[in-house]
Amino acid sequence: QVQLVESGGGLVQPGGSLRLSCTASGIIFSIYAMGWYRQAPGKQRELVASLSNSGSTTYLESVKGRFTISRDNAKNTVYLQMNSLKPEDTAVYYCHAGLMQHSSWGQGTQVTVSS
């Protein structure tokens, strides 16, 4: 049974930083592409960052230079380091694991950027 558990969300002031973590179980983590998505109220879920099993990354244009995705295969964990946070980054952030037709989601963690 695949399980993705996110942590690290919370309330932060504009300009602040947070690091999200997602630990996977039930999969051979190292062969999966991992991603972070977010969904703000009234908006569609969007891909924030992805990291392939070979190390290739993609980023949403609005987070480039501020967010960094990384993974530790020994810990079955993917991270999203978020710096210079803005109010428009406020959303529920979801971890995703994908391999061909297989797709799994975490339960989401709330990130709120507000003064």
C-alpha positions as CSV (number, residue, x, y, z in Angstrom):
1,Q,0.0,0.0,0.0
2,V,1.4,3.3,-1.1
3,Q,1.5,6.1,1.4
4,L,2.8,9.6,1.1
5,V,3.0,11.7,4.3
6,E,3.7,15.4,4.0
7,S,4.9,17.7,6.8
8,G,6.4,21.1,7.3
9,G,3.5,23.4,6.4
10,G,2.4,26.3,8.5
11,L,1.9,30.0,8.9
12,V,4.8,32.2,7.8
13,Q,5.3,35.9,7.2
14,P,6.0,37.3,3.7
15,G,9.6,36.9,2.9
16,G,10.0,33.9,5.2
17,S,10.9,30.3,4.5
18,L,9.5,26.8,5.0
19,R,10.7,23.4,4.1
20,L,8.1,20.8,3.2
21,S,8.9,17.1,3.5
22,C,7.1,14.0,2.0
23,T,8.1,10.5,3.1
24,A,6.9,7.6,1.0
25,S,6.3,4.0,1.9
26,G,5.1,1.1,-0.2
27,I,7.1,2.0,-3.3
28,I,10.6,1.7,-4.6
29,F,11.1,5.4,-4.1
30,S,14.2,5.8,-6.1
31,I,12.6,4.9,-9.4
32,Y,9.6,7.3,-9.0
33,A,9.3,10.8,-10.3
34,M,8.3,13.0,-7.4
35,G,6.4,16.3,-7.5
36,W,4.9,19.0,-5.4
37,Y,1.5,20.5,-6.4
38,R,-0.5,23.2,-4.8
39,Q,-4.1,24.2,-4.8
40,A,-5.4,27.6,-3.6
41,P,-9.1,28.2,-2.8
42,G,-11.1,28.5,-5.9
43,K,-8.2,27.6,-8.2
44,Q,-7.1,24.4,-10.0
45,R,-4.3,22.3,-8.7
46,E,-1.0,23.2,-10.3
47,L,2.4,21.6,-10.5
48,V,4.9,23.6,-8.5
49,A,8.1,21.5,-8.9
50,S,9.0,18.0,-10.1
51,L,12.1,15.9,-9.8
52,S,12.7,12.8,-12.0
53,N,14.4,9.7,-10.9
54,S,17.5,10.9,-12.9
55,G,17.6,14.2,-11.2
56,S,15.9,16.5,-13.8
57,T,13.8,19.3,-12.3
58,T,11.0,21.5,-13.5
59,Y,9.5,24.5,-11.7
60,L,6.5,26.7,-12.0
61,E,7.6,30.0,-13.5
62,S,6.4,32.0,-10.5
63,V,8.6,30.0,-8.0
64,K,11.8,29.8,-10.0
65,G,14.7,31.1,-8.0
66,R,12.7,30.8,-4.7
67,F,11.8,27.1,-4.4
68,T,14.1,24.1,-4.6
69,I,13.0,20.5,-4.9
70,S,15.3,17.7,-3.7
71,R,15.2,14.1,-2.7
72,D,17.0,11.7,-0.4
73,N,16.5,8.2,-1.7
74,A,18.0,6.7,1.4
75,K,15.2,8.3,3.4
76,N,12.4,7.8,0.8
77,T,11.8,11.5,1.2
78,V,11.3,14.5,-1.2
79,Y,11.7,18.1,0.0
80,L,10.5,21.4,-1.1
81,Q,12.5,24.3,0.2
82,M,10.5,27.5,-0.1
83,N,12.2,30.9,0.3
84,S,11.1,34.4,-0.1
85,L,7.5,33.3,0.3
86,K,4.7,35.5,-1.0
87,P,1.0,35.7,0.0
88,E,0.2,34.2,-3.4
89,D,2.0,31.1,-2.4
90,T,-0.7,30.4,0.1
91,A,-2.3,27.0,-0.8
92,V,-2.5,23.4,0.2
93,Y,0.6,21.6,-1.0
94,Y,0.4,18.0,-2.2
95,C,3.1,15.5,-2.7
96,H,2.9,13.2,-5.8
97,A,4.7,10.1,-6.8
98,G,4.4,8.9,-10.4
99,L,5.7,6.0,-12.5
100,M,4.2,5.3,-15.9
101,Q,0.4,4.7,-15.1
102,H,0.9,4.6,-11.3
103,S,0.1,7.8,-9.5
104,S,-0.2,8.5,-5.7
105,W,-1.0,11.6,-3.7
106,G,-0.4,12.7,-0.2
107,Q,-3.0,14.2,2.0
108,G,-1.8,17.7,1.7
109,T,-0.2,20.3,4.0
110,Q,-1.4,23.9,4.4
111,V,1.0,26.7,3.7
112,T,-0.3,30.2,4.7
113,V,1.8,33.3,3.9
114,S,0.4,36.3,5.8
115,S,1.5,39.1,8.0
